[in-house]
């Protein structure tokens, strides 16, 4: 009995001794079941979590790509519009300069025309003034002649009425001429 008991103790001691890695059938079955559970969990998570997340990320990536493409297109269009507007602005500046140049030319021509008209009007006013002065001078000369004639008539009347001699008549005529003045008679 001792030997049986001793062998049993050895076996019990051997069973009690902890093993580092115990490969038995139960461990293998648990490992296989755990792997199946993890795989099933992966499939379920993949279907319910990863696929929607991938789809969401794909949609977001496509949206970002589309926005980048639109931004690039918009930037190219903006560059074209900017170039077009700059060209139009240059043309407008040239056109404005041309319009201002034409306005300056018209203003200068108008100024020259106004000056010429003013000179013509001044010349006509001077001509009229000279003509009026000439007419006034002629009128005054005519008035002086009429006055001389009336004075001479009065003298003749006084000579005829007073029967004077020739020396008195000559002295009266000389006095009258001196009174009227030599310049009046000559003009």
Residue pairs with C-beta under 8 A, 6 or more apart in sequence:
141 187
144 180
144 184
144 185
144 187
147 180
148 180
148 184
148 185
151 176
151 180
152 176
155 172
155 173
155 176
158 172
159 169
159 172
164 172
177 185
